[in-house]
Amino acid sequence: MISLEQMKLPYLHTAKYLNNFPLVGGNGLTEEDVYTILSPFINIVHAELVEHGAIGICVITECDAYQKLTPLEKKFIREPDTHSFEMAVAQAAMNIRHALNIDNYLAVQMDESHDAAKLYARYEAMKAENENLRNHLASICFCDDKKHHPVQAADMLGNLTLKAWRMYRATQRWPKAFTELVLPDSKPNMTLDFFGLDRLRNLARMRKERQDRMAMP
């Protein structure tokens, strides 16, 4: 299995790595190119994470859909980046809920390039407003992705998932790099949650009825 050290790479930033990869010819990256370039890293993720029980979680909140919400609905739905953060943390808690106990808590690691102050404020609010998260969400930290391999793996998952979702909506087909990462042997190891206009409105309606701005779908 090829590692970053063997490839003489200090770290992996997926978008930059793909954009700067030297190609013969000038037609740009093909779907097969992306898979070939990233396959060593996909193999590492499988060996070091997936085979040890890791589950990927991706949440996509459509920005155009959020903008179409009414002012009242927006009182119950945060902005897309914050909403996706909330849903991803809630999904993680739900996926490992049977393992959470007094000696085993949920910790969140974020790329430090994100708006740390904004996300920390939501972390505090989530614990204050949601009993399940208050009981089991123990910490959040912001990591330099150049020095923290799990964040690099999450970056690759996010990059490939967003591109795959766009392709699927246009062609009803998933690209090879994405399927090899999250569907090896047709066994999914990821949860993908998409919030378009209908789901956002339904969630806002449910939260309004319950008078609970952190109620989960």
Sequence and secondary structure as in RCSB ss.txt:
>XXXX:A:sequence
MISLEQMKLPYLHTAKYLNNFPLVGGNGLTEEDVYTILSPFINIVHAELVEHGAIGICVITECDAYQKLTPLEKK
FIREPDTHSFEMAVAQAAMNIRHALNIDNYLAVQMDESHDAAKLYARYEAMKAENENLRNHLASICFCDDKKHHP
VQAADMLGNLTLKAWRMYRATQRWPKAFTELVLPDSKPNMTLDFFGLDRLRNLARMRKERQDRMAMP
>XXXX:A:secstr
   TTTTT S   HHHHHHH   SSSS   HHHHHHHHHHHHHHHHHHTGGGT  EEEEEE HHHHHTS HHHHT
TS  HHHHHHHHHHHHHHHHTGGG BTTB EEEEEETTS HHHHHHHHHHHHHH HHHHHHEEEEEEE TTT HH
HHHHHHHHHHHHHHHHHHHHHS   HHHHHHH GGG   EEEEEE HHHHHHHHHHHHHHT TT   
